[in-house]
Amino acid sequence: MTSPWGELALTRFPDDPRDRLRAWDASDEYLLRHLAAEQVALSGTVVVLGDRWGALVTALAAHRPVQITDSFLSQEATRANLARAGVEPGTVRLLTTQDPPPGRIDVLLVRVPKSLALLEDQLLRLAPAVHEGTLVVGTGMVKEIHTSTLQLFERILGPTRTSLAEKKARLIFCTPEPSLGRPANPWPYGYSLPDGIGAVSGRPVVNHAGVFCADRLDIGTRFFLQHLPADRGSRRIVDLGCGNGVVGTAVALADPEAEVLFCDESFQAVASAEGTYKANGAPGHAEFRVGDGLAGVPDGSVDVVLNNPPFHSHQATTDATAWRMFTGARRALRPGGELWVVGNRHLGYHVKLRKLFGNSQLVASDPKFVVLKAVKRSSD
């Protein structure tokens, strides 16, 4: 990436030479050009919210910024990109969306997230630290910035306007009004599940902002809950890509002897899963882990992996995440262990499972979704 602060070699995480998706986009470049052209004084506490792969904080590392992200993968990419740029460890402070924010913010740079709820939650969390002199600039692609986006800035921080578009990117300029009467933060949000979905029927769910389908049960998960494994006993089960933890909690309620591991790369998701699990008083033992899929889980240590893989990475449609999840599951499963997957019929996950496991069984289907099972063979 070419920036006013020099050329930067940036990659996503995990670094894959076959991945043609860049670790930055035109909105990152637009914001950096603006800061340089306007000779913005990047002094005091500089906070960068939603920096997707560390492009912004790597370029601005000399100003010792604070990065706030919901993504473990983004945080790892940032660490790698900073190291590649020769930035000393500790120069950039890396926080998650679940961490307490800085007490005072002098410059707030916002890479607009895909989730409007996450933007609302984070602006409300950061607003008390913003003062009258704080410089607030947002950035995003034109297709990501809507009237509702601008209204959030206006309602939470103060008067807001936008720039002209450049290379399909746009900037947001906000003038803070500390005296503005702000609404209470509605997140995390809770609701009760519907009936007819097994052990979690009518049970409470906890959703932090930004988690998929935070205000209702998505239809794919509903279908999955109706077709979970029926075996019982002392087993280690993984809810991989756990989201709000409904699937893993259903297993824990139905099988008190099971040990359930909730995994997701989203800090908001894992906090939601832990909240859902505790709200239901589920018996047995549970572990909650933010990370890159099943990385760090010992080989051959898991009996069942339950997975509803995403097929988007930010705005890009890709099967790379599903493929890595399936590969990680195969490694972590013991011989005879099972991977259960729910997905849209058109995604063709059965082909990938047959390639990896040598088998794929259709457990259930409807016009939109399939539940598939793959078994790790003892010879693998």
N, C-alpha and C positions, 0 to 999 in steps of 0.2 A: 504494500500500500504506500502510495506517495502522499506524504503529509507535509505541512509547512515546517514540521520538526524533523524532516528527513524521511528516507526510505525505510520501511519496516517490513520484515519478513514475518507474516502472520499465518497461523494455521488454526483450524478447529481442533476439538478434542473428541475422541481420540484421533490422532493424526493419521490420515489414510491417504497415501499418494494417489489412489484411484478416485478420491472424492474431488469432484470439480467445483463444489460449492466454496465460495470464498469466505474468509473469516471477517469480512467487512462488507459494507455496501455503500451506495451513494449518499445515504443519510449521514453515515459516520464522516465521510469526506466533506460533506457540506458544512457540518458543524465545526470541524477543525479549521476549514478555510475561513469561516465566519470569525472564529475566535482570533485567528491570526490577523485577518484583514482589519478588524475593529480594534486590534491591539488591546484585547480584553485583559484586565489585570487579574490574573488567576492567583490571587493571594488569599490568605486565611485558609479555612477548611473548604476544600473542593470535593464535592460529592458527585459521583457518576452513578446514576440509577439505571439498571437494565442494560449495561454494556454487554453485548451478546457474546463476544469471544475475546474481549479485552483490547480491542483496537483503540478505543478512546483512552483508557487509562495507560496503555503502553505509550501512545503518542504524547500524553501529558504527564508522564512519570516524573519529570523534573519538578512538577508542582505538588508532588506527594499526595495525589488524590486518594479518596476513599471510594472503593467500588462496592455497590450493593446489588446482589443478584439472587434470583431464586434458583439458579441452575448450577448444580455440581459440575456438569460438563463445561459450562462457561467459565466457572472459577478455575478449573484445571487448565483450560485453554489459556486463560489469563496468566496463570503462573508460568506456563511454558513460553508464552510470547514475551513476557517480561524478562525471563531468563535469556531467551534468544537475543533480546535487545541489549543485554548486558546491564539490566537494572538490578541494583543490589536488593536482596531479599529484605522485606520490611519497608521499602520505599513506598509501595502502594499497599494500603490497608484493605484487606478483602473481608467484607461482611456479607452475611446472607440476609434475606428478607425477614428472617425470624430473629435476627440480632437487634439489640437496642441501637438505634441510630445515633450519630454524633449529636452532642448537645447544642451545637451552633453550626450553622451552614452559611458560608459566605458566597459560594458559587454552587449552584445546583444544575447539573446537566442531565437531561432525561432522554434516554433512548426509549421511545414509546413502545411498550410491550404489546403483544397480540391481545392480551386480556385486559379489557377495560376495568374489570373488577380489581385486578392486581394493581393497576395504576391508581385507582381510587384508594385502595388500602395503603399503598406506599406513600402517596401524597399526604394522606391524613396522618400517617406516622411521622413524616418528616416536617410537616407544617409548623409544629411548635419550635423547631430549630431555625426556621427561616425568619429573617428580620427584614426591616424596611430597605436595607442596602444590599440584600442578597440578589445576585444576578441569577435569573432563572431562564434557561434556554432548553427547549426540547427539540428533538429531531426524529424524523421517521420518513418512510416512504409515503407518497401521496395516498396510496391505497390503505395505509394504516392509520391515517389521521382523519378523523371524522368530526362532525359538529359536536358529538357527544364527548370526544376527546378534549376539545377546546373548552367545553362547558365544565368539565371536571377541573381543569386548571383554574378557570374563572371562579368556580364555586368554592374551591378549597384554598387557593393561594391569592388570587387577585386578577385584575384586568389582563386580558390575553388577546394576542393578535398573531397572525401568521405571516410568513415571508412569501415571496414568489417561489414557485417551484423551480428547481434545477435538477436535471437528470432524474426526474420523477421523485425527487425528495423535497421535503419542506421543513422549515424551522418553525418553532413555536416560541414566542417571546411573552413572558409573563412578568408583570410588575407586582411584587408582593404587597399585600395589605395586612399586616399583622393583626389589626383590629377586626378583621373580617370574622363574622360569626360563622363558625364551621359546624357542619353536622357531626353527630357522633359516628364513630367508625362502626359500620354494620358487620364487620368481619372479625372473627369467623362466624359463619352462618350455619344454622342448624335446621333440620327438618326431619320428619318421620318417614320412613320407607313405606311403600305400599304393601298390601297383603299379597299372598300367593307367590312369594319368592323364597320360600324355605325358612331357614333358621333366623334370618334377619327381618322377617315380615313384621311391619309396624315398629321397627326399632329406630332409635335416633342415629343421625349421621352428623358429623362435624366437618365443615368445609372451610378451609382458609381460602382467601382470595387467590384466583388464578388456577385453581384446581378444575379439571375438566368437569363440566356439568355440575357446577357448585350448588345450583338451586333445585336440582331434581335428579332422579336416577336415570342415567342414559339407557337407551333400549338395548345396547349390546351387553352391558353389565346385567341388566334385568334377565336377559336370555341366559347368560352364563350362570347366574345364581340358581336357575331352575334345573341345571344339568351338571352340577359339581360332582366330583367323585364321591361315591357312597361308602367307600371303605372306612373303617374306623380303627383306632389303635394308636399306640405311641409312635408317631411318625414326625419327621421334620418336613414341613410344608412351606413353600415360598409363595407369597403374593408378589409377583414380579411386575414392576410398574404399578404399584399398589393404588395410586390416586388417593381417594379418601378412605381406603382400607375396608370397604364394604365386603369384598370377596374374602379376604383373610379373616375378617371378623365373623363372617358366616361359617367358615370352617372351624374357627375356634369355639363358637357356640354349639355347633353340631357334634364336635369331637373334642371333648375336654382334655383328652390325653395328648392331643397333637401339640407340637411346638411350631409356632408360626413365625416366619421371618417376613417382615414387610420391607420391600425395597423400592426406592424410586430415586430418580436424579433430581427431583424437585424438593427443595426444603419445605415448601408450602404443603406439598402432598404428604410427606412423611409426618409432618405435624398434624395434618388432618387425620391420617390413619391412626396415629396414636390417640388423638382425641376421640375418634369413633370407637376404637377398641375399649378405651377406659369408660366412655359413656355407657357402654353396654355391659360393663362388669364381666367381660368374658373370662372364663376360667383358663387355667393352664398357663403356659409360658409364651411370651411374645418378645420379639426383638425388632427394633425399628432402625433401619439403616439408610442413610443418604449416600448414594454412590453411583458408579458406572455399572449398572446392571448387577450381575452376580460376581463382579470382580472382588476378590478377597474372600469369597466363600470357598472352602476347601473342595478339591476334586472328590467326587463320589460321596458327598456328605448329605445329600438331599433325597428325599423319597418322592416328592411331588412338587412340580412347579406349575402354578396357575398364572396365565398371562393373557392380557388384553392389550396387545402392542399398539402403540401409536403409529400412524403412517404419515405424520407431518413433523418437520423440523423447522420451527418458526413458519415461514411462508412456503417452504419447499415441501413438495410431496415426494417421499422417499421410503424405500423398504429397508434402508440400511439399519435403522434402529431395530426393527423386527428381526433381521438376520443376526445381529449381534446378540439380541436377547435369546434367540433360539440356540445359537452357538454356545453361549454362556450356560444355558440350561443343560445342554448335553454334557458339558464338562462337569458341572456340579452334581448331576444326578448319579446315584449309585446304579449298578447294573440292575435292570428290572424297574428302575424308577421311571416316572411318567411325566411328560410335559402335556398339559391341557391348555389349549389355545382357543379363544373366541375371536372371530373377525368377520368382516364383510365377505360375502361369498366371492365377490369379484377379485379379491386380493390374491387368491390362489395360494394360500399358505400351505395347503397340502403338498404342493410341489416342493417347497423349501423343506418341509419336514421329511419328506421321503428322501430327499438328497442328503440331509444331515443324519437322519436316524435309520434310514432304510425302510421305514414304515410310517403309515399315517392312517388312523382309523376315524371315520366319521361317527361322532357320538350323537349329535343332534343337529337339526337344521330347520330353518324356516325360510321364507322368501328372501330375507335380507342377510341373515347370519348363519354361520356354521360353528359348531364346537368340535374341535379335532383333538385326538390323543395320539401322541408318539411315545413309544417305549424304548428306553435305552437297552440295547442288547448286551448280553454278558461279554460278547466278543469285542465290544467297542473299547 
